[in-house]
Amino acid sequence: MKTSKTNLILFLLIIVIVLVPLIFMGDSEFGGADGEAEGVILDINPDYEPWAEPILEPPSGEIESLLFSVQVAIGAGTIGYILGMFREKKKVVDNR
């Protein structure tokens, strides 16, 4: 019962964290750090020209978001797997 209560509280907290910015900043544009960095660099040095180009340019912003989401999912899965391994290893060591 304690675990399900904790999970419910965490789930509600996630919903609040997602909805509060959308409610209070509804008309705002949520841009990425790359675009902001490019703007600052051009403010500092208007003659700056990038010395590297992307190897693969996604055809649209939606595809770019999809690729980023897949990257996040792979990273989260890897971290979760490693933490699970450590937890199970600790259980085995403690039961000896």
LINVEN-V606877 format. One record per residue. OMEGA is omega in radians with two decimals (none if undefined). Layout:
omega = (OMEGA;OMEGA)
This chain:
omega = (-3.11;-3.13;-3.13;3.09;3.10;3.12;3.11;3.11;3.11;3.12;3.10;3.10;3.09;3.12;3.12;-3.12;3.14;-3.02;-3.08;3.10;-3.14;3.13;-3.06;-3.11;-3.02;-3.09;-3.07;3.05;-3.14;-3.13;3.14;-3.13;-3.14;3.13;3.10;-3.13;3.12;3.11;3.13;3.13;3.14;3.04;-3.12;-3.09;-3.10;-3.12;-3.09;3.04;3.14;-3.13;3.11;3.10;3.09;3.10;-3.13;3.12;3.12;-3.08;-3.13;3.11;3.13;3.11;3.11;3.10;3.11;3.14;3.10;3.13;3.10;3.10;3.12;-3.13;3.11;3.12;3.14;3.10;3.13;3.14;3.11;3.12;-3.13;3.11;3.08;3.09;3.13;-3.13;3.13;3.10;3.12;3.11;-3.12;-3.13;-3.12;-3.11;-3.13;none)
